[in-house]
Amino acid sequence: MAVPAAVDLVDLALKATTAYQRPDLGLRLQHTRKRLADPTVRVLIVGEFKQGKSQLVNALVNAPVCPVDDDIATSVPTVVKYGETAAVSLVRDNGPDDDRPPERTEVPIGRLAEFVSEAGNPDNRAKLSYAEVSLPRKLLAGGLVLVDTPGVGGLGSAHGAATMSVLPSADAVLLVSDAAQEYTAPEMEFLGAAMKLCPNVACVVTKTDLYPHWRRIVELDQGHLQRAGVTATTFPVSSTLRLHAAQTQDAALMEESGFKELIGFLLNRVVARADDLDRRSTAQDVLDVCEQLATTMKSELTAQEDPERAEALVADLTAAKARADALRQRSARWQTTLNDGVADLIADIDYDLRDRLRAIARDGEQLLEDADPADIWDQFAEWLHQQVSAAASANFVWTAERARYLAGQVAEHFAEGAEISLPALRFEDTVGTMGGRVGALEQPVDEKFGIGQKLFTGMRGGYGGLLMIGLATSIAGLTLLNPISIGAGLLFGGKTVRDERKRMKQRRQAESKNALRRHIDEVTFQVSKDSRDMLRRIQRDLRDHFTVLAEEVSTSLATSVAAAQSAVNTDVNVRQARIQDLRAELSRVEALAERARKLAAGAGQIAAAQPGQVPSGQVQS
């Protein structure tokens, strides 16, 4: 368990809901308990190809987990987590519409490179969702999970789009770039989009041992971040020095590697912040439950202590219950805001995606018009793939921002200015890609025009020219075959070949444009479907979340009304005993609430006490 104090508090609150016969409140706490049972803190390692991401993961866990070589590039995300023994599982998800658990295949840890690298699994032909590696490491024991992602290639790439789709579920992101050069435009573009989806972002500059000018590169990178308004900490590191220092137990070399600061960031900023969030959210849930329990007791206590006020109290409670019941109606303001907001958002997102893809289609058709598709097809397909991925990524970022804004509006209208908790919005299902079921751009079948066909076409056109001019010159007394008719035959034959070549080029252009339109239409259909599904899921989550809150309040007020009404007919002696019992029960509930407040107040104290230090034993883990 990540936060034992939070777990103990939830268990105690669950006993209280059982004792006070409030199973509806216990259901919320059971969800809280389930959330605390999974203390994982996901950190995505992202960056361009060949920047040292895999070696960085190896250095963090002090083990050759991820394959590293000059000619090896990661093709499948690799999830590194804590386990009692070293093990590797290959995971294949069944798709968003399949409720079956993912398919898992155990393989020896030495064969991992065969499945997660471009050399062993080019373009992820094995259709793996991700590989999961378990290691017995102290650094991972607190729930830290490292995800080595394929090279993003900037925002406008397939892997960039895939990484973008899982950013909202990450607790932190490490953008990796080596010290060979300063940040490129695609890296800054990706970083800007990542900050919108996961604000807890840090920058890691690798391979400082290879480049003597790495300090200048770090200075330039920090300047780029400052001008872009990105408040991210930069960590220059050397994975090679870290691994060698861990092997030789060289403290000076470990200090020079820069990993102490990076590990301190992961433990004291990322893991500790996740624990703080668990404390605060758990404390808030328990405080809400205590408030619901205390409301019923206080209402009955007021009626028992002053029966003359019972009638007015019942009237107030009944009016409050009517307002709570109104929140459950479809005509409630928050319901209208949610339904209208999602409908408007779906329309806006769909228009935004279509507008981006239409612009790409126009540019693509112009490129195909200006050149022969047979000559530029490979470059054109790569360009189109990047442009489509960039459009899908940008559309996804905008969707996430708009959805969070809508959730805030719904919460405001539900609580009418009061502070209300929001559910975790789910922007993704798996470690897969957005629009992952879209096929690649299909190249039209090219009609061959070899030497034999050229000769046959030329002879066919030349024969007509030879015959026509030969007959015309025969009037002047020349033979059918003469220099003039032969020259005319050659000219007509050459023109026929050129016309045929032009016709075939125009046909290739037309077929290529049709292939482009079909691909854009398929992307529009699939990505739009994914966006709609995501927004519908968010709509259901928000609707269910606030409906449950309204039902809890309504149940509490209904119980309060019944308790206040029964208090009027209570005997005097019984009333005094009941008053004492209610005060004792309120004291117990208040004690539970006080424990929740102390848990919330203690959030962040450990990280604040040692903001830049690494706990003993973690560096060599």
Secondary structure, DSSP 8 states (H G I E B T S, - for coil): ---HHHHHHHHHHHHHHHHTT-HHHHHHHHHHHHHHH---EEEEEEESTTSSHHHHHHHHHTS--S---TT--B-S-EEEEE-SS-EEEEEE---TT--S--EEEEE-GGGTHHHHBTTTSGGGTT--SEEEEEE--HHHHTSEEEEE-----SSSSHHHHHHHHHGGG-SEEEEEEETTS---HHHHHHHHHHHHH---EEEEEE-TTT-TTHHHHHHHHHHHHHHTT----EEE--HHHHHHHHHHT-HHHHHHHTHHHHHHHIIIIIIHHHHHHHHHHHHHHHHHHHHHHHHHHHHHHHHHH-GGGHHHHHHHHHHHHHHHHHHTSTTSHHHHHHHHHHHHHHHHHHHHHHHHHHHHHHHHHHHHHHS-HHHHHHHHHHHHHHHHHHHHHHHHHHHHHHHHHHHHHHHHHHHTTS----------SSSS-TTTT-------------HHHHHHHHHHHHHHHHHHHHHHHHTTT--SS-HHHHHHHHHHHHHHHHHHHHHHHHHHHHHHHHHHHHHHHHHHHHHHHHHHHHHHHHHHHHHHHHHHHHHHHHHHHHHHHHHHHHHHT--HHHHHHHHHHHHHHHHHHHHHHHHHHHHHHTTTHHHHHSTT---TTSTT-
